[in-house]
Amino acid sequence: MTQSTPTSSEPGVFVILAPALLRLFPEAERRVEVRASNVDELMNQLNDRWPGMRDRLCDSRPAIRRHINVFVNGARATLETPLAPGTEVWVLTAVSGG
């Protein structure tokens, strides 16, 4: 697995994608580094790399879809959540069952 890194010397945002997303986007990487100042920009960066990913993660309001959970440094996030260099962002799919 290769790891994408931004060109600037300042660290980017580290995104960890759920295995379910990797099945939908086989060319996607499990862990990727992007440049984004908030979660909305992060979604755009992911979509630029893997077209269609934003539609899977966000709805038309726009907001993060109900069945998607985004965590920034362990806290639940919205599209407006700010991101600092070096931030870790997990994009997970909801798990249900009974």
Legacy VTK file of the C-alpha trace (Angstrom):
# vtk DataFile Version 3.0
C-alpha trace
ASCII
DATASET POLYDATA
POINTS 98 float
0.000 0.000 0.000
1.345 3.411 -0.929
0.715 6.470 1.137
-0.126 9.829 -0.411
1.577 12.831 1.142
1.081 16.527 0.566
3.898 18.483 -1.046
4.346 21.080 1.708
6.661 20.423 4.649
3.812 21.023 7.139
1.911 17.822 7.942
-1.520 17.378 6.444
-4.584 15.717 7.919
-4.418 11.936 8.282
-7.591 10.156 7.142
-8.361 6.530 7.961
-11.131 5.040 5.809
-13.487 2.236 6.836
-12.983 -1.145 5.137
-16.508 -0.870 3.667
-15.392 2.221 1.723
-12.360 0.372 0.416
-14.684 -2.281 -0.998
-16.682 0.431 -2.808
-13.517 2.232 -3.945
-10.903 -0.520 -4.449
-8.261 1.969 -5.592
-8.608 3.965 -2.347
-5.999 3.765 0.376
-6.826 2.804 3.979
-4.768 5.737 5.321
-4.202 8.898 3.331
-2.808 12.341 4.049
-4.638 15.379 2.623
-4.650 19.158 3.009
-7.926 20.444 4.456
-8.908 23.121 6.973
-12.277 21.502 7.813
-14.156 18.252 7.231
-16.026 19.684 4.214
-12.718 20.382 2.441
-11.529 16.920 3.432
-14.594 15.395 1.734
-13.786 17.367 -1.419
-10.172 16.157 -1.335
-11.303 12.536 -1.013
-13.744 13.025 -3.896
-10.998 14.547 -6.064
-8.901 11.411 -5.524
-11.768 8.915 -5.748
-14.736 10.385 -7.665
-18.092 9.567 -6.122
-16.777 9.187 -2.575
-18.326 12.465 -1.365
-21.766 11.283 -2.534
-21.326 8.128 -0.445
-20.308 10.152 2.633
-22.472 13.306 2.396
-26.069 14.051 1.474
-27.533 17.013 -0.428
-28.216 19.261 2.630
-25.062 19.110 2.744
-24.280 17.043 5.838
-22.528 13.814 6.688
-24.900 10.933 5.924
-26.724 9.295 8.840
-24.956 5.952 8.400
-21.471 7.541 8.235
-19.526 8.543 11.330
-16.601 10.949 11.118
-14.371 11.360 14.155
-11.710 14.063 14.505
-9.160 13.195 17.182
-11.775 10.889 18.738
-14.712 13.370 18.753
-17.755 13.145 16.447
-17.490 15.732 13.657
-19.681 17.685 11.233
-18.698 19.200 7.891
-17.877 22.447 9.708
-15.437 20.840 12.160
-12.036 22.551 11.791
-8.896 20.512 11.138
-5.379 21.397 12.218
-2.228 19.955 10.619
-1.519 16.518 12.019
-5.166 15.864 12.927
-6.346 12.258 12.664
-9.766 11.737 11.049
-11.589 8.411 11.012
-14.353 7.897 8.431
-16.435 4.914 9.556
-19.638 3.264 8.458
-22.328 2.686 11.077
-22.742 -0.838 12.402
-26.174 -2.156 13.260
-27.577 -5.456 14.297
-29.524 -7.137 16.961
LINES 1 99
98 0 1 2 3 4 5 6 7 8 9 10 11 12 13 14 15 16 17 18 19 20 21 22 23 24 25 26 27 28 29 30 31 32 33 34 35 36 37 38 39 40 41 42 43 44 45 46 47 48 49 50 51 52 53 54 55 56 57 58 59 60 61 62 63 64 65 66 67 68 69 70 71 72 73 74 75 76 77 78 79 80 81 82 83 84 85 86 87 88 89 90 91 92 93 94 95 96 97
